[in-house]
Amino acid sequence: MASEEIVGEFTHQSETFGASVVARSARTLDELVRLAAPRAGERWLDVACGPGIISRRLAGEVAAVHGVDVTPAMIDVARREAAAAGTDNATFELGDATALTATDAAYDGVITRFSLHHIPAPGRVLAEMARVVRPGGAVVVADHLTDEDAEAAAWSQEIERLRDPSHWACLALGRLRRLGAAAGLTLEDEVGLGLELDFDDWLTRGSGGAGARSVIERLLADPPAGARCFGVEETGGRRILGLRMWAGRWVR
Ligand SMILES: C[S@@+](CC[C@H](N)C(=O)[O-])C[C@H]1O[C@@H](n2cnc3c(N)ncnc32)[C@H](O)[C@@H]1O
């Protein structure tokens, strides 16, 4: 399932993604850990772990965390950062979220953040996460959403893909909830969070952003009426991109 676009894009972003404010936000990480409710002694899997930010945060709460990601450069950064932080209970390896190598029921909890919108088969990811967690274990997903409104969704996803060619499609909240149910999971808790990103930083971090700036600006100048999950506003001389993130904890 892993495409050259994904590996190319996240090799390009392997240092910058982990340095971004949105990736490191303590508020978001605290909220995710509260939602995930990990317990001491547990083993967790971080799917599409990127530079290992979630893995390192969880490692302080549980016995062991294993991170898998399809981009070799991200695994290198995750190992380096864990070593630099003195985190000795987090391990990392290459792996595809749609075909995990873990055995059934191998983990107490499984988490993924900001990954489903890059993966053309998000239902496969949820099914795999459900498979590798034990009965009663937690499956936690966090991602930014698109609108239920079709015009608004098409508009924001066009902008996202112009800026980052590895972006496949953000999901609307209804679809995310349905995918969890289809994987046999029961939604126990969920939270919505607003994300605020520096627009220029976001635009230029994506490999397509600089080249597509003028068409993106034209699209931004004409948002559809139903756009709620994606928008750019000017505040204090800075342009802020507002996204809506959702995080949910299902139980198997
Ligand atoms: C935006 S980053 C998020 C990283 C991390 N989850 C976080 O939130 O800090 C998305 C990551 O998904 C990974 N990815 C995309 N498709 C994947 C797949 N099919 N299997 C595993 N990893 C994948 C990319 O390589 C990238 O590291």
The ligand as a Tripos MOL2 file, in Angstrom:
@<TRIPOS>MOLECULE
LIG
   27    29     1     0     0
SMALL
NO_CHARGES

@<TRIPOS>ATOM
      1 C1          1.9720   13.2810    9.3000 C.3       1 LIG1
      2 S1          3.0340   11.9660    9.7600 S.3       1 LIG1
      3 C2          2.4290   11.5760   11.3860 C.3       1 LIG1
      4 C3          3.4840   10.9440   12.2690 C.3       1 LIG1
      5 C4          3.0310   10.5790   13.6960 C.3       1 LIG1
      6 N1          1.9170    9.6460   13.6750 N.3       1 LIG1
      7 C5          2.6510   11.7970   14.5110 C.2       1 LIG1
      8 O1          1.4650   12.1360   14.5730 O.co2     1 LIG1
      9 O2          3.5500   12.4520   15.0820 O.co2     1 LIG1
     10 C6          2.3490   10.6230    8.8080 C.3       1 LIG1
     11 C7          3.2230    9.3830    8.8310 C.3       1 LIG1
     12 O3          2.4710    8.3100    8.2430 O.3       1 LIG1
     13 C8          3.3920    7.4640    7.6040 C.3       1 LIG1
     14 N2          2.6490    6.5660    6.7060 N.ar      1 LIG1
     15 C9          1.8990    6.8920    5.6370 C.ar      1 LIG1
     16 N3          1.3580    5.8130    5.0770 N.ar      1 LIG1
     17 C10         1.7560    4.7450    5.8200 C.ar      1 LIG1
     18 C11         1.5100    3.3530    5.7670 C.ar      1 LIG1
     19 N4          0.7290    2.7980    4.8270 N.pl3     1 LIG1
     20 N5          2.0770    2.5650    6.7020 N.ar      1 LIG1
     21 C12         2.8790    3.0900    7.6750 C.ar      1 LIG1
     22 N6          3.1530    4.4020    7.7660 N.ar      1 LIG1
     23 C13         2.5900    5.2230    6.8620 C.ar      1 LIG1
     24 C14         4.3580    8.4190    6.9420 C.3       1 LIG1
     25 O4          5.5670    7.8090    6.5710 O.3       1 LIG1
     26 C15         4.5060    9.4830    8.0290 C.3       1 LIG1
     27 O5          5.6130    9.2260    8.8550 O.3       1 LIG1
@<TRIPOS>BOND
     1     1     2 1
     2     2     3 1
     3     2    10 1
     4     3     4 1
     5     4     5 1
     6     5     6 1
     7     5     7 1
     8     7     8 2
     9     7     9 1
    10    10    11 1
    11    11    12 1
    12    11    26 1
    13    12    13 1
    14    13    14 1
    15    13    24 1
    16    14    15 ar
    17    14    23 ar
    18    15    16 ar
    19    16    17 ar
    20    17    18 ar
    21    17    23 ar
    22    18    19 1
    23    18    20 ar
    24    20    21 ar
    25    21    22 ar
    26    22    23 ar
    27    24    25 1
    28    24    26 1
    29    26    27 1
@<TRIPOS>SUBSTRUCTURE
     1 LIG1         1 GROUP 0 **** ****
